[in-house]
């Protein structure tokens, strides 16, 4: 049986991402102390006899991130998206003028990638499922870049206000 996967379904995203783990599901299962068969069944949305717990979901995200996989956060993005939220990675440290400038450039880059994805999809005046998936991911990345920029500006404003009141941050 062939299953079609969409990156916007959290279980599909987790399965596809876990399959890309270095060494495959077998290596990931070994790292979790499970058999590959059990882990595969837990991650396959079509299998209704095995389920992934929240703790396992979180542990899988940790292992995927430790492996520095490019889409390690895709399952979390899909879960948040399903419930109407967008995960926003917290910026490191406090923002200074240079950090805000760099984040603004990152935001502009994400906006450009979103515009390019939409332009490519509209080339034939039709948007198929793969194009929609790519646009959705680009839109989420653009939104995250906007939110991180806003948080860095807030952090700078808090730091500047504290300094003007004679306190160090």
N, C-alpha and C positions, 0 to 999 in steps of 0.2 A: 504494500500500500504506500502510495506517495502522498506526503502531506505538504500543503502549501503553507509557508510561514510568513507572517507579517511582523515587522519589527515593532509595531505598536501594541501587540499582544504581549504582556509581560512574560508569560510562560514560553511563548515562541521565542522571544528575545533571549531569555535565559538559556533555552536549549541550544539555539544557534550559537550563542556566544560561548557556552561551555564546550561545545564541539570544537571550537577553534582554540581551546586552551592548549598550550604547548604539551604535546604528548597525547592530546585528545581526551575524551571522556575517561579513558582508562587511567591516565595519570591523575586527573582531577579526582576521580573516585578513590584512588589510593591515598591521595592527600587528605581526603575527608574520612578515611577509614571505612569506606563502603565498597561493595563490589560494583564493578562497572555496570553489571546487569541491573542492580537495584537503582543506582544513580540514573541510568538511562530511563528506567521506568518512571522514576520520580519527576524527571524533567520533560518527558514526552506528554504534551497536552492530550494526546489521543488515549493515553492509558489512565483509566479512572480508578484503578485499584491502589495506586501509589500517589502520594502527594508530597510536595516540598513544604516543609514548615518554614515559618518566618525566620527562625534561627538558621536553618540551612540556606535560605535565600541570602541572608546577610553574610554568612560564612563564604558562600560562593562568590558574592560580590567582592569580598576581601581577597580571596585567592585570585580572582580574575584581575583585580587591580595590582596585586603584588607581582603578577606575571607581566605587568605593563602592557596589557592588551589594549589596542586602540579603541575598542568598543566595550571596555569593561563596565562602563556605567549604563550601557544600553538597556539592560533589564530594569534598572531603577528608573531610568527616563520613561520607559514604557509603562511601568506601574504608576508613576506620578501622572503621566499623560492620561491614562485611563480614568483617573479620579479627578481630572481637571487641574492638576498642579504641574509645575515644572521644577525639577531639582536644580538648585543653584549652588555650585561649589563655593564655599566660603573663601574670600580672598585671604591671602596670607599676610599677616602683619598689618600695620596701619598704612593707610594710603598717603602718599605725598604727591606733590604736583607732578613729578615724573611718572609715578605709578598710575595716576589718573590719565595722563597723556597716553601711556602705553595701553591702558584698558580701552581708551577711546578709539585708538587705532585698531585694537582687536574687535571692538564692536563694529566699526566700519567695515573691516574685512568680512565678518560674519554676515553683515547686511549685503555686501557685494556677492558673497557666495549664494545667499538666498535669492537675490535678483537673478543671478546667472542660472540657478536651477529652475526658476520659474520661466525664464526666457527660453531655456532648452526645451522644457516641457511644452510650452506653447508654440514651438516651432511648427508642429503639424496641426495646431488648433485643437488638440485632444490631450487629455491628461490620463495616462494609464495608471495602474496600481503601483508600479515601481516608481514612476515619476512622482506620484503623490507621496509615497513613502520618503523619497529623497527630499521633497519640498518640506514635509512635516519635520524631518530631522534638522534640516537647515533652519527652519523657522524657530525650532526649539533652541538651537545653538545661538541664533541671533538674539532671541529673547533673554537667554541666560547672560549673554555678553552685556546687554542693556542693564539687567538687574545687578550684575557685578559692578558695573561702572557706577550705578546709583549708590550701591553700598559703599564703594570706595570714596565717593564724594561725601556721603554722610559721615564716614569715619574721619575724613579730613576736617569737616566742619566741626565735629565734636572735639577733635584735637586742637583746632584753632581756638574754639570757644574756651576750652580748658586753659590754654596758654594765656589767653587774654584776661582770664580770671585769676592768673597767678599760680595755676596748678600745672604740674608736669603730667603728661599722659604716658 
